[in-house]
Amino acid sequence: MEPLIHVVILCFLLLIVFAIIQTHNLFAIVMLLNIYSLLSACFFVLMDAVDVAFTEAAVGVGVSTILLLSTLTITGSFEKNKRIKPILTFVIVIISGFLLIYGTLQMPPFGSSDAPIHQHVATYYIEESYTETGIPNIVTSVLANYRGYDTLGELFVIFAAGIGVITLLDVNTNIKNLSMFKNDLSKSLIQNHILRVISKMLIPFILLFALYVQFHGDFGPGGGFQGGVIFASAFILYTMLFGLKASQKLISQSWLEFFSALGVLLYTCIGMIPLFTGKSFLNYKVLAQDPLQGQHLGVLIVELGVGITVFSIILLIFIAFTKQVSIIGEGK
């Protein structure tokens, strides 16, 4: 039964891809991408990759859709007609797709015990992860411990992306200038009292769930990436319903910029502490007398750093797009 469900979901994903290619309405494309991310998250759950599904649902279905819709308010909702048909691009895509499919023929069958990945470090992680780190969730122990360098690099990428977006959009951070943004996102929702009342009830639960995901990642699906995204989504919802000015009274853009750097600095400093005791970078065992407690404490702190940076960067990017929409509306 489960393989049949896999085939059905993959067929739906393929149909959505063809629908996106044929559609010229950008709003419809964003909605199709939203459905694609949702189906992908469902597929990841069926493949027992719950942490990946969690991230896809939070980022792909939630925040990415909001940012794309914000972009459409600047660019318009329809694709411009092209006089030149991209035949060369189409041929390149077909050839690349054929080569990728051909490459998959050399891969071992799914779930095969003879696959190279099962002959390298995967078995070691499964057998020794809890003994060495004391963390029940193997995914968290791998990301924050064994692959701590990679996770730190990903965090730097997120931080650089946020700084790049802010720089490109040239956003003014002075809250006194927010009075010019008369065409705020809340204008279209300010009369909808039902949404505003329900959102006031939901936002505390969203924040509480984000904290649960953030600090429960050691024992189940979750962690800094997912928790930071969910925490940011609560502030995005508040901004959409009550306006950018009201949101920045809660936490200003200057504080968000500070927190975005603080999370990266926190992760890096925790990794550097072992260097002063002659240990390797990101060796959390020195953080406590009991090595397992040190590992647990180190993972908890670096995940907190990830969550702080992800929350700040996502909210900064949303604010940057929101201000651009308001400036364009003011110009019109």
C-alpha positions as CSV (number, residue, x, y, z in Angstrom):
1,M,0.0,0.0,0.0
2,E,2.8,2.4,0.9
3,P,4.6,2.1,-2.5
4,L,1.3,2.9,-4.2
5,I,1.0,6.1,-2.1
6,H,4.5,7.0,-3.1
7,V,3.7,6.6,-6.8
8,V,0.5,8.7,-6.5
9,I,2.3,11.6,-4.7
10,L,5.1,11.5,-7.3
11,C,2.6,11.6,-10.1
12,F,0.9,14.6,-8.5
13,L,4.3,16.3,-8.2
14,L,5.0,15.7,-11.9
15,L,1.5,17.1,-12.9
16,I,2.2,20.2,-10.8
17,V,5.5,20.7,-12.5
18,F,3.8,20.6,-16.0
19,A,1.1,22.9,-14.8
20,I,3.7,25.4,-13.6
21,I,5.4,25.3,-17.0
22,Q,2.1,26.0,-18.8
23,T,0.8,28.7,-16.4
24,H,1.5,32.4,-17.0
25,N,-0.4,33.7,-14.0
26,L,2.3,34.2,-11.4
27,F,-0.1,34.1,-8.5
28,A,-1.3,30.7,-9.7
29,I,2.3,29.5,-10.0
30,V,2.9,30.5,-6.3
31,M,-0.1,28.6,-5.2
32,L,1.1,25.5,-7.2
33,L,4.5,25.8,-5.7
34,N,2.8,25.9,-2.3
35,I,0.9,22.7,-3.1
36,Y,4.2,21.1,-4.4
37,S,5.9,21.9,-1.1
38,L,3.0,20.4,0.9
39,L,3.1,17.2,-1.1
40,S,6.8,17.0,-0.8
41,A,6.5,17.3,3.0
42,C,4.0,14.5,2.9
43,F,6.3,12.4,0.8
44,F,9.2,13.0,3.2
45,V,7.0,11.8,6.1
46,L,6.2,8.6,4.2
47,M,10.0,8.2,3.7
48,D,10.5,8.5,7.5
49,A,12.4,11.8,7.0
50,V,10.3,13.6,9.5
51,D,12.8,16.4,10.3
52,V,13.2,17.2,6.6
53,A,9.4,17.2,6.2
54,F,9.1,19.6,9.2
55,T,11.5,22.0,7.5
56,E,9.8,21.7,4.1
57,A,6.4,22.4,5.7
58,A,7.6,25.4,7.7
59,V,9.8,27.0,5.0
60,G,8.4,25.8,1.7
61,V,4.7,25.9,2.5
62,G,4.7,28.8,5.0
63,V,7.3,31.5,4.8
64,S,8.3,31.0,1.1
65,T,4.8,31.5,0.0
66,I,4.4,34.7,2.0
67,L,7.7,36.1,0.5
68,L,6.7,35.1,-3.0
69,L,3.3,36.8,-2.6
70,S,5.0,39.9,-1.3
71,T,7.3,39.9,-4.3
72,L,4.2,39.7,-6.6
73,T,2.9,42.9,-5.2
74,I,6.0,44.6,-6.6
75,T,6.4,42.7,-9.9
76,G,2.8,42.1,-10.9
77,S,0.8,38.9,-11.3
78,F,1.3,38.0,-14.9
79,E,4.3,36.8,-16.9
80,K,5.3,39.1,-19.8
81,N,5.0,37.6,-23.3
82,K,8.3,36.7,-24.8
83,R,8.8,37.1,-28.6
84,I,11.7,34.7,-28.6
85,K,11.0,31.1,-27.7
86,P,13.7,29.7,-25.4
87,I,14.3,26.6,-27.6
88,L,18.0,26.3,-26.6
89,T,17.1,26.5,-22.9
90,F,14.5,23.7,-23.4
91,V,17.0,21.5,-25.1
92,I,19.5,22.0,-22.3
93,V,16.9,21.2,-19.7
94,I,15.9,18.0,-21.5
95,I,19.5,16.8,-21.9
96,S,20.3,17.6,-18.2
97,G,17.2,15.8,-17.1
98,F,18.1,12.8,-19.2
99,L,21.6,12.7,-17.7
100,L,20.2,12.9,-14.2
101,I,17.8,10.1,-14.8
102,Y,20.6,8.0,-16.4
103,G,22.7,8.7,-13.3
104,T,20.0,7.3,-11.0
105,L,20.2,4.0,-12.8
106,Q,23.6,3.4,-11.3
107,M,22.2,4.0,-7.7
108,P,21.5,1.0,-5.5
109,P,17.9,0.1,-4.8
110,F,16.1,2.1,-2.1
111,G,16.6,0.6,1.3
112,S,19.4,-1.7,0.1
113,S,21.8,-2.7,3.0
114,D,24.6,-2.8,0.4
115,A,24.3,0.9,-0.4
116,P,27.6,2.8,0.0
117,I,26.0,5.2,2.5
118,H,25.3,2.2,4.8
119,Q,28.9,1.1,4.5
120,H,30.5,4.4,5.7
121,V,29.3,6.5,8.7
122,A,25.6,5.8,8.9
123,T,26.0,2.6,10.8
124,Y,28.4,4.3,13.2
125,Y,25.9,7.2,13.8
126,I,23.1,4.7,14.5
127,E,25.0,2.6,16.9
128,E,27.2,5.1,18.7
129,S,25.3,8.4,18.5
130,Y,23.3,8.1,21.8
131,T,26.3,6.7,23.6
132,E,28.6,9.5,22.6
133,T,26.2,12.4,22.7
134,G,23.3,11.3,25.0
135,I,20.8,12.8,22.4
136,P,17.9,10.5,21.5
137,N,17.3,12.2,18.1
138,I,20.0,11.0,15.8
139,V,19.3,13.7,13.2
140,T,20.0,16.4,15.8
141,S,23.1,14.8,17.0
142,V,24.4,14.5,13.4
143,L,23.5,18.1,12.4
144,A,24.7,19.8,15.6
145,N,27.6,17.5,16.5
146,Y,29.1,15.2,13.9
147,R,28.3,17.7,11.1
148,G,28.6,20.8,13.2
149,Y,30.9,22.4,10.7
150,D,28.3,22.0,7.9
151,T,25.5,23.4,10.0
152,L,27.6,26.4,11.0
153,G,28.3,27.0,7.3
154,E,24.6,26.8,6.5
155,L,24.0,29.3,9.2
156,F,26.5,31.7,7.7
157,V,24.8,31.3,4.3
158,I,21.4,32.2,5.9
159,F,23.0,35.2,7.6
160,A,24.7,36.4,4.3
161,A,21.4,35.9,2.4
162,G,19.6,38.2,4.8
163,I,22.2,40.8,4.7
164,G,22.2,40.6,0.9
165,V,18.5,41.1,0.6
166,I,18.5,44.1,2.9
167,T,21.4,45.6,1.0
168,L,19.8,45.2,-2.4
169,L,16.5,46.6,-1.3
170,D,18.2,49.5,0.5
171,V,15.8,49.5,3.4
172,N,15.8,52.4,5.9
173,T,15.9,51.1,9.4
174,N,14.7,54.3,11.2
175,I,11.3,53.6,12.8
176,K,10.4,57.3,12.6
177,N,10.2,57.0,8.9
178,L,7.5,54.3,9.1
179,S,4.8,56.9,9.1
180,M,5.3,57.2,5.3
181,F,4.1,53.7,4.8
182,K,0.5,54.4,4.4
183,N,-0.2,51.5,2.1
184,D,0.7,49.0,4.8
185,L,-0.3,45.3,4.4
186,S,-2.8,45.8,7.2
187,K,-4.9,48.1,5.0
188,S,-6.4,45.2,3.2
189,L,-7.1,43.3,6.4
190,I,-7.8,46.0,9.0
191,Q,-11.6,45.7,8.4
192,N,-11.6,41.9,8.9
193,H,-12.3,41.7,12.6
194,I,-12.7,37.9,12.5
195,L,-9.1,37.4,11.3
196,R,-7.7,39.8,13.8
197,V,-9.5,38.3,16.8
198,I,-8.7,34.7,15.8
199,S,-5.1,35.6,15.1
200,K,-4.7,37.2,18.6
201,M,-5.9,33.9,20.0
202,L,-3.6,31.8,17.7
203,I,-0.3,33.8,17.9
204,P,0.5,32.8,21.6
205,F,0.0,29.1,20.7
206,I,2.2,29.5,17.6
207,L,5.0,31.1,19.7
208,L,4.6,28.3,22.3
209,F,4.8,25.6,19.7
210,A,7.9,27.3,18.2
211,L,9.6,27.2,21.6
212,Y,8.6,23.5,21.9
213,V,10.0,22.7,18.5
214,Q,13.2,24.7,19.3
215,F,14.0,23.0,22.6
216,H,12.5,19.6,22.0
217,G,14.7,18.9,18.9
218,D,17.0,16.7,21.0
219,F,14.2,14.2,21.6
220,G,12.1,14.5,18.5
221,P,11.7,16.2,15.1
222,G,12.6,19.9,15.4
223,G,15.4,22.2,16.2
224,G,16.7,25.7,15.5
225,F,15.8,25.9,11.8
226,Q,12.2,24.8,12.3
227,G,11.7,26.6,15.5
228,G,13.1,29.9,14.2
229,V,10.8,29.7,11.1
230,I,7.7,29.0,13.1
231,F,8.6,31.8,15.6
232,A,9.0,34.2,12.7
233,S,5.7,33.2,11.1
234,A,3.9,34.4,14.2
235,F,5.4,37.8,13.9
236,I,4.7,37.8,10.1
237,L,1.1,37.0,10.8
238,Y,0.9,39.9,13.3
239,T,2.5,42.3,10.8
240,M,0.0,41.3,8.1
241,L,-2.9,41.9,10.3
242,F,-1.8,44.9,12.4
243,G,0.7,46.6,10.3
244,L,4.5,47.1,10.1
245,K,4.5,50.0,12.5
246,A,2.8,48.0,15.2
247,S,5.1,45.1,14.6
248,Q,8.2,47.2,14.9
249,K,7.0,48.5,18.2
250,L,7.4,44.9,19.5
251,I,10.8,44.4,18.0
252,S,12.6,47.0,15.9
253,Q,14.6,46.2,12.8
254,S,17.8,47.3,14.5
255,W,17.3,44.7,17.2
256,L,16.5,42.0,14.5
257,E,19.8,42.9,12.8
258,F,21.6,42.5,16.2
259,F,20.0,39.2,16.9
260,S,20.8,37.9,13.4
261,A,24.5,38.4,14.1
262,L,24.1,37.2,17.7
263,G,22.9,33.7,16.7
264,V,25.9,33.2,14.5
265,L,28.3,34.6,17.1
266,L,26.8,32.3,19.8
267,Y,27.3,29.2,17.6
268,T,30.9,30.2,16.8
269,C,31.8,31.1,20.4
270,I,30.5,27.8,21.7
271,G,32.6,26.0,19.1
272,M,35.7,28.0,20.1
273,I,35.5,27.4,23.8
274,P,37.0,23.8,23.5
275,L,40.0,25.3,21.6
276,F,41.2,27.1,24.8
277,T,41.3,23.7,26.5
278,G,43.3,22.0,23.8
279,K,40.3,20.2,22.3
280,S,38.9,20.3,18.8
281,F,36.5,23.0,17.5
282,L,32.8,22.2,18.5
283,N,33.9,19.6,21.0
284,Y,31.1,20.1,23.5
285,K,32.4,17.7,26.1
286,V,34.4,20.4,27.8
287,L,31.3,22.4,28.6
288,A,30.5,20.3,31.7
289,Q,32.2,17.9,34.0
290,D,30.1,15.0,32.6
291,P,31.0,14.7,28.9
292,L,27.4,13.7,28.0
293,Q,26.0,16.7,29.8
294,G,28.5,18.9,28.0
295,Q,27.4,17.4,24.6
296,H,23.8,18.0,25.5
297,L,24.4,21.6,26.7
298,G,26.5,22.4,23.6
299,V,23.9,21.1,21.2
300,L,21.2,23.0,23.0
301,I,23.1,26.3,22.8
302,V,24.1,26.0,19.2
303,E,20.5,25.1,18.2
304,L,19.4,28.2,20.1
305,G,21.9,30.2,18.0
306,V,20.5,28.7,14.8
307,G,16.9,29.5,15.9
308,I,17.8,33.2,16.8
309,T,19.5,33.8,13.4
310,V,16.8,32.0,11.3
311,F,14.0,33.9,13.1
312,S,15.7,37.3,12.7
313,I,16.7,36.8,9.0
314,I,13.3,35.6,7.9
315,L,11.6,38.5,9.6
316,L,14.1,41.0,8.2
317,I,13.5,39.7,4.7
318,F,9.8,40.0,5.1
319,I,10.1,43.5,6.5
320,A,12.3,44.5,3.5
321,F,9.7,43.3,1.0
322,T,6.9,44.9,3.0
323,K,8.6,48.3,3.0
324,Q,9.2,48.1,-0.7
325,V,5.6,47.3,-1.3
326,S,4.6,50.3,0.8
327,I,7.0,52.6,-1.0
328,I,5.6,51.5,-4.4
329,G,2.1,52.1,-3.1
330,E,3.0,55.5,-1.8
331,G,4.5,56.4,-5.3
332,K,1.3,55.4,-7.0
